[in-house]
Amino acid sequence: MMAEDGYFRILGRIDDVINVSGHRLGTKEIESAAMVVDEVAEAAVVPVSHEIKGRTGPVHCLENRGQPSDELAKNL
C-alpha cells in the first residue's frame, strides 16, 4: 500500500516464516512487534544458522537517527 508520506509499505508476505526449534515464526509479526517501539524507524527479521536451534531470527532495527544501540536492544 502507499502510505500518506508517499512511501510504499509491504503489509505481508506469503510463507515467509523461520523455523526455530520446531516453531514456525512469521517474520512480519516479529517485525511489526519491533515497530511499536518509538525509537524504531525500520525493522527486518532474517534467518541465520544456529548450532542448536537450526535457525534463529535476529531482528535488525535502526533508530530514527540511523544507528542501532544497546538502549534500543533493551527497549525491544
N, C-alpha and C positions, 0 to 999 in steps of 0.2 A: 504494500500500500504506500501511497505517497503521504507523508506527514505534512502538517501545517508549515513546517520550516523548509519544505521543498525536498527533503531527503527521502529516499525510499527505505522502508522498513521491511525486513523479512519476518513474517509472522509465524512461520512454521516450516518444518522440513519433514519429509516422509521418510520413515525408517532411519532416522539419524539418532541412533542410540549407542551407548557404550555399555558393554557387558563387564561389570565389576563384581568379581566374586560371585557370579551367578545371578546378579541383579541387573536388570536392563534399565539403565538410566537415560532419560531423554535429555539431550543436550540443550534444547530450547528451554525446558523447565528450569534447569540449573542456571542458565544464563539469565532468565527472567528473574529468578530469585536474587541473583547478584545485582541486577539493575535497580532494585528497590533501595539500595544503599546510596545515599545522596551524593557521595563523592565519586561514584562510578559513572563514567561517561560512556564506556563501551565494555562489553564482556564477550568472551568466546571460550567455549569448552572444547578441548581437543583430546582424543585418546592417546595415551602413551603406554608403552610396555611397563609391566611391573613384575618382578620376580615371583611374588607370591600370589597376587590377585589376578595375574594375567594381563589385565589392562586397568588403568585408572584414568580419571578425567580431571586434570587440573583446570581450574578456572583462571583465565588470564584476563585481568581487568586493568583499565587505565583510569586514573583520576582525571578530573576535568582539566587539570593543568598538564596532563600528559605523562606523568611518571608514577609507577607503582611504588608503594611504600609499606613499611611494616604496620603502620597505623591503619591503612586500608585493609590489609590482610586480617587484622584484629577485628575490624568492623564487619567484614564478611563472615 
